[in-house]
Protein backbone atom coordinates (compact mmCIF):
# COMPACT_ATOMS: atom_id res chain seq x y z
CA UNK A 1 0.00 0.00 0.00
CA UNK A 2 1.38 3.37 -1.03
CA UNK A 3 1.21 6.15 1.57
CA UNK A 4 0.22 9.59 0.28
CA UNK A 5 1.64 12.86 1.58
CA UNK A 6 -1.59 13.54 3.45
CA UNK A 7 -1.45 10.10 5.09
CA UNK A 8 2.17 10.74 6.15
CA UNK A 9 1.16 14.01 7.79
CA UNK A 10 -1.76 12.23 9.42
CA UNK A 11 0.62 9.54 10.78
CA UNK A 12 3.04 12.13 12.24
CA UNK A 13 0.07 13.93 13.75
CA UNK A 14 -1.08 10.68 15.34
CA UNK A 15 2.30 10.14 17.05
CA UNK A 16 2.41 13.73 18.34
CA UNK A 17 -1.16 13.44 19.59
CA UNK A 18 -0.43 10.22 21.46
CA UNK A 19 2.58 11.73 23.20
CA UNK A 20 0.80 14.98 24.09
CA UNK A 21 -2.38 13.43 25.49
CA UNK A 22 -0.46 10.82 27.46
CA UNK A 23 1.67 13.45 29.15
CA UNK A 24 -1.34 15.67 29.90
CA UNK A 25 -3.41 12.78 31.28
CA UNK A 26 -0.71 12.23 33.89
CA UNK A 27 -0.70 15.93 34.74
CA UNK A 28 2.56 16.69 32.89
CA UNK A 29 2.42 20.02 31.07
CA UNK A 30 5.19 19.01 28.68
CA UNK A 31 2.32 17.72 26.54
CA UNK A 32 1.23 21.27 25.66
CA UNK A 33 3.97 22.11 23.07
CA UNK A 34 3.61 18.71 21.39
CA UNK A 35 -0.13 19.32 21.25
CA UNK A 36 0.45 22.71 19.61
CA UNK A 37 2.36 21.10 16.75
CA UNK A 38 -0.18 18.28 16.49
CA UNK A 39 -3.19 20.56 16.10
CA UNK A 40 -1.43 22.65 13.47
CA UNK A 41 -0.88 19.55 11.32
CA UNK A 42 -4.39 18.26 12.06
CA UNK A 43 -5.94 21.45 10.73
CA UNK A 44 -4.32 20.90 7.36
CA UNK A 45 -5.44 17.27 7.14
CA UNK A 46 -9.05 18.07 8.08
CA UNK A 47 -9.19 20.99 5.64
CA UNK A 48 -8.03 18.76 2.82
CA UNK A 49 -10.93 16.37 3.63
CA UNK A 50 -13.48 19.25 3.68
CA UNK A 51 -14.17 18.74 7.37
CA UNK A 52 -14.14 22.49 7.89
CA UNK A 53 -15.43 22.49 11.47
CA UNK A 54 -12.75 20.06 12.59
CA UNK A 55 -10.12 22.03 10.65
CA UNK A 56 -11.18 25.37 12.13
CA UNK A 57 -11.36 24.17 15.71
CA UNK A 58 -7.69 23.21 15.48
CA UNK A 59 -6.83 26.92 15.37
CA UNK A 60 -8.66 27.37 18.66
CA UNK A 61 -6.81 24.32 20.00
CA UNK A 62 -3.53 25.95 19.02
CA UNK A 63 -4.37 29.01 21.10
CA UNK A 64 -5.47 26.91 24.08
CA UNK A 65 -2.42 24.65 23.80
CA UNK A 66 -0.23 27.75 23.95
CA UNK A 67 -2.27 29.14 26.87
CA UNK A 68 -2.06 25.81 28.70
CA UNK A 69 1.69 25.68 28.10
CA UNK A 70 2.09 29.24 29.39
CA UNK A 71 -0.04 28.57 32.50
CA UNK A 72 1.86 25.36 33.25
CA UNK A 73 5.27 27.00 32.80
CA UNK A 74 4.42 30.01 35.01
CA UNK A 75 3.05 28.17 38.04
CA UNK A 76 5.08 26.50 40.74
CA UNK A 77 2.77 23.47 40.76
CA UNK A 78 3.73 21.40 37.72
CA UNK A 79 1.16 18.61 38.13
CA UNK A 80 -2.10 19.68 36.50
CA UNK A 81 -4.10 17.15 38.53
CA UNK A 82 -3.40 19.02 41.79
CA UNK A 83 -5.31 22.09 40.61
CA UNK A 84 -8.19 20.19 39.02
CA UNK A 85 -11.73 20.87 40.15
CA UNK A 86 -15.28 19.76 39.35
CA UNK A 87 -17.95 21.71 37.50
CA UNK A 88 -20.88 23.00 39.52
CA UNK A 89 -24.42 22.03 38.57
CA UNK A 90 -24.91 25.50 37.06
CA UNK A 91 -21.73 25.17 34.98
CA UNK A 92 -22.83 21.75 33.67
CA UNK A 93 -26.25 23.16 32.72
CA UNK A 94 -24.58 26.12 31.00
CA UNK A 95 -22.39 23.75 29.00
CA UNK A 96 -25.45 21.79 27.90
CA UNK A 97 -27.48 24.85 26.84
CA UNK A 98 -24.65 26.75 25.15
CA UNK A 99 -23.29 23.56 23.56
CA UNK A 100 -26.66 22.62 22.07
CA UNK A 101 -27.20 26.09 20.61
CA UNK A 102 -23.66 26.18 19.22
CA UNK A 103 -24.14 22.75 17.62
CA UNK A 104 -27.28 23.91 15.77
CA UNK A 105 -25.49 27.06 14.61
CA UNK A 106 -22.45 25.00 13.58
CA UNK A 107 -24.59 22.74 11.39
CA UNK A 108 -25.93 25.77 9.52
CA UNK A 109 -22.49 27.34 9.05
CA UNK A 110 -20.83 24.13 7.87
CA UNK A 111 -23.70 23.31 5.50
CA UNK A 112 -23.46 26.79 3.97
CA UNK A 113 -19.70 26.39 3.48
CA UNK A 114 -20.05 23.09 1.60
CA UNK A 115 -18.45 20.94 4.27
CA UNK A 116 -18.71 17.17 4.63
CA UNK A 117 -20.71 15.33 7.30
CA UNK A 118 -21.88 18.63 8.76
CA UNK A 119 -23.99 17.30 11.66
CA UNK A 120 -21.24 15.11 13.09
CA UNK A 121 -18.48 17.60 12.23
CA UNK A 122 -20.40 20.35 14.05
CA UNK A 123 -21.04 18.05 17.03
CA UNK A 124 -17.40 17.07 17.52
CA UNK A 125 -16.29 20.65 16.86
CA UNK A 126 -18.52 22.14 19.55
CA UNK A 127 -17.79 19.42 22.10
CA UNK A 128 -14.08 19.70 21.36
CA UNK A 129 -14.22 23.42 22.12
CA UNK A 130 -15.98 22.73 25.40
CA UNK A 131 -13.58 19.92 26.37
CA UNK A 132 -10.50 22.01 25.60
CA UNK A 133 -11.74 24.99 27.59
CA UNK A 134 -12.57 22.66 30.49
CA UNK A 135 -9.06 21.17 30.31
CA UNK A 136 -7.28 24.51 30.24
CA UNK A 137 -9.27 25.68 33.27
CA UNK A 138 -8.67 22.48 35.18
CA UNK A 139 -12.13 20.87 35.18
CA UNK A 140 -11.84 17.12 35.62
CA UNK A 141 -14.97 16.63 33.49
CA UNK A 142 -12.93 17.54 30.43
CA UNK A 143 -11.99 13.85 30.19
CA UNK A 144 -15.63 12.72 30.11
CA UNK A 145 -16.36 15.19 27.34
CA UNK A 146 -13.27 14.04 25.43
CA UNK A 147 -14.55 10.47 25.67
CA UNK A 148 -17.75 11.44 23.81
CA UNK A 149 -15.78 13.58 21.34
CA UNK A 150 -13.50 10.68 20.50
CA UNK A 151 -16.41 8.37 19.81
CA UNK A 152 -17.65 10.95 17.30
CA UNK A 153 -14.22 11.47 15.77
CA UNK A 154 -13.76 7.73 15.31
CA UNK A 155 -16.93 7.60 13.22
CA UNK A 156 -16.08 10.83 11.38
CA UNK A 157 -12.58 9.53 10.61
CA UNK A 158 -13.64 6.06 9.49
CA UNK A 159 -16.29 7.42 7.15
CA UNK A 160 -13.84 10.05 5.85
CA UNK A 161 -10.97 7.61 5.26
CA UNK A 162 -8.74 9.09 7.99
CA UNK A 163 -7.51 5.80 9.41
CA UNK A 164 -4.63 7.19 11.50
CA UNK A 165 -7.00 9.69 13.11
CA UNK A 166 -9.51 6.89 13.77
CA UNK A 167 -6.79 4.87 15.51
CA UNK A 168 -5.60 7.94 17.44
CA UNK A 169 -9.13 8.61 18.67
CA UNK A 170 -9.52 4.98 19.68
CA UNK A 171 -6.41 5.29 21.81
CA UNK A 172 -7.71 8.62 23.12
CA UNK A 173 -10.75 6.80 24.49
CA UNK A 174 -8.41 4.96 26.83
CA UNK A 175 -6.44 8.12 27.58
CA UNK A 176 -9.66 9.93 28.50
CA UNK A 177 -10.60 7.14 30.93
CA UNK A 178 -7.14 7.33 32.48
CA UNK A 179 -7.28 11.13 32.59
CA UNK A 180 -10.63 10.98 34.38
CA UNK A 181 -9.24 8.54 36.95
CA UNK A 182 -6.08 10.60 37.44
CA UNK A 183 -7.79 13.98 37.72
CA UNK A 184 -10.79 13.12 39.88
C-alpha positions as CSV (number, residue, x, y, z in Angstrom):
1,X,0.0,0.0,0.0
2,X,1.4,3.4,-1.0
3,X,1.2,6.1,1.6
4,X,0.2,9.6,0.3
5,X,1.6,12.9,1.6
6,X,-1.6,13.5,3.5
7,X,-1.4,10.1,5.1
8,X,2.2,10.7,6.1
9,X,1.2,14.0,7.8
10,X,-1.8,12.2,9.4
11,X,0.6,9.5,10.8
12,X,3.0,12.1,12.2
13,X,0.1,13.9,13.7
14,X,-1.1,10.7,15.3
15,X,2.3,10.1,17.1
16,X,2.4,13.7,18.3
17,X,-1.2,13.4,19.6
18,X,-0.4,10.2,21.5
19,X,2.6,11.7,23.2
20,X,0.8,15.0,24.1
21,X,-2.4,13.4,25.5
22,X,-0.5,10.8,27.5
23,X,1.7,13.4,29.1
24,X,-1.3,15.7,29.9
25,X,-3.4,12.8,31.3
26,X,-0.7,12.2,33.9
27,X,-0.7,15.9,34.7
28,X,2.6,16.7,32.9
29,X,2.4,20.0,31.1
30,X,5.2,19.0,28.7
31,X,2.3,17.7,26.5
32,X,1.2,21.3,25.7
33,X,4.0,22.1,23.1
34,X,3.6,18.7,21.4
35,X,-0.1,19.3,21.2
36,X,0.5,22.7,19.6
37,X,2.4,21.1,16.8
38,X,-0.2,18.3,16.5
39,X,-3.2,20.6,16.1
40,X,-1.4,22.7,13.5
41,X,-0.9,19.6,11.3
42,X,-4.4,18.3,12.1
43,X,-5.9,21.5,10.7
44,X,-4.3,20.9,7.4
45,X,-5.4,17.3,7.1
46,X,-9.1,18.1,8.1
47,X,-9.2,21.0,5.6
48,X,-8.0,18.8,2.8
49,X,-10.9,16.4,3.6
50,X,-13.5,19.2,3.7
51,X,-14.2,18.7,7.4
52,X,-14.1,22.5,7.9
53,X,-15.4,22.5,11.5
54,X,-12.7,20.1,12.6
55,X,-10.1,22.0,10.6
56,X,-11.2,25.4,12.1
57,X,-11.4,24.2,15.7
58,X,-7.7,23.2,15.5
59,X,-6.8,26.9,15.4
60,X,-8.7,27.4,18.7
61,X,-6.8,24.3,20.0
62,X,-3.5,25.9,19.0
63,X,-4.4,29.0,21.1
64,X,-5.5,26.9,24.1
65,X,-2.4,24.6,23.8
66,X,-0.2,27.8,24.0
67,X,-2.3,29.1,26.9
68,X,-2.1,25.8,28.7
69,X,1.7,25.7,28.1
70,X,2.1,29.2,29.4
71,X,0.0,28.6,32.5
72,X,1.9,25.4,33.2
73,X,5.3,27.0,32.8
74,X,4.4,30.0,35.0
75,X,3.0,28.2,38.0
76,X,5.1,26.5,40.7
77,X,2.8,23.5,40.8
78,X,3.7,21.4,37.7
79,X,1.2,18.6,38.1
80,X,-2.1,19.7,36.5
81,X,-4.1,17.1,38.5
82,X,-3.4,19.0,41.8
83,X,-5.3,22.1,40.6
84,X,-8.2,20.2,39.0
85,X,-11.7,20.9,40.2
86,X,-15.3,19.8,39.3
87,X,-18.0,21.7,37.5
88,X,-20.9,23.0,39.5
89,X,-24.4,22.0,38.6
90,X,-24.9,25.5,37.1
91,X,-21.7,25.2,35.0
92,X,-22.8,21.8,33.7
93,X,-26.2,23.2,32.7
94,X,-24.6,26.1,31.0
95,X,-22.4,23.8,29.0
96,X,-25.5,21.8,27.9
97,X,-27.5,24.9,26.8
98,X,-24.6,26.7,25.1
99,X,-23.3,23.6,23.6
100,X,-26.7,22.6,22.1
101,X,-27.2,26.1,20.6
102,X,-23.7,26.2,19.2
103,X,-24.1,22.7,17.6
104,X,-27.3,23.9,15.8
105,X,-25.5,27.1,14.6
106,X,-22.4,25.0,13.6
107,X,-24.6,22.7,11.4
108,X,-25.9,25.8,9.5
109,X,-22.5,27.3,9.1
110,X,-20.8,24.1,7.9
111,X,-23.7,23.3,5.5
112,X,-23.5,26.8,4.0
113,X,-19.7,26.4,3.5
114,X,-20.1,23.1,1.6
115,X,-18.5,20.9,4.3
116,X,-18.7,17.2,4.6
117,X,-20.7,15.3,7.3
118,X,-21.9,18.6,8.8
119,X,-24.0,17.3,11.7
120,X,-21.2,15.1,13.1
121,X,-18.5,17.6,12.2
122,X,-20.4,20.4,14.1
123,X,-21.0,18.0,17.0
124,X,-17.4,17.1,17.5
125,X,-16.3,20.6,16.9
126,X,-18.5,22.1,19.6
127,X,-17.8,19.4,22.1
128,X,-14.1,19.7,21.4
129,X,-14.2,23.4,22.1
130,X,-16.0,22.7,25.4
131,X,-13.6,19.9,26.4
132,X,-10.5,22.0,25.6
133,X,-11.7,25.0,27.6
134,X,-12.6,22.7,30.5
135,X,-9.1,21.2,30.3
136,X,-7.3,24.5,30.2
137,X,-9.3,25.7,33.3
138,X,-8.7,22.5,35.2
139,X,-12.1,20.9,35.2
140,X,-11.8,17.1,35.6
141,X,-15.0,16.6,33.5
142,X,-12.9,17.5,30.4
143,X,-12.0,13.8,30.2
144,X,-15.6,12.7,30.1
145,X,-16.4,15.2,27.3
146,X,-13.3,14.0,25.4
147,X,-14.5,10.5,25.7
148,X,-17.7,11.4,23.8
149,X,-15.8,13.6,21.3
150,X,-13.5,10.7,20.5
151,X,-16.4,8.4,19.8
152,X,-17.7,11.0,17.3
153,X,-14.2,11.5,15.8
154,X,-13.8,7.7,15.3
155,X,-16.9,7.6,13.2
156,X,-16.1,10.8,11.4
157,X,-12.6,9.5,10.6
158,X,-13.6,6.1,9.5
159,X,-16.3,7.4,7.2
160,X,-13.8,10.0,5.9
161,X,-11.0,7.6,5.3
162,X,-8.7,9.1,8.0
163,X,-7.5,5.8,9.4
164,X,-4.6,7.2,11.5
165,X,-7.0,9.7,13.1
166,X,-9.5,6.9,13.8
167,X,-6.8,4.9,15.5
168,X,-5.6,7.9,17.4
169,X,-9.1,8.6,18.7
170,X,-9.5,5.0,19.7
171,X,-6.4,5.3,21.8
172,X,-7.7,8.6,23.1
173,X,-10.7,6.8,24.5
174,X,-8.4,5.0,26.8
175,X,-6.4,8.1,27.6
176,X,-9.7,9.9,28.5
177,X,-10.6,7.1,30.9
178,X,-7.1,7.3,32.5
179,X,-7.3,11.1,32.6
180,X,-10.6,11.0,34.4
181,X,-9.2,8.5,36.9
182,X,-6.1,10.6,37.4
183,X,-7.8,14.0,37.7
184,X,-10.8,13.1,39.9
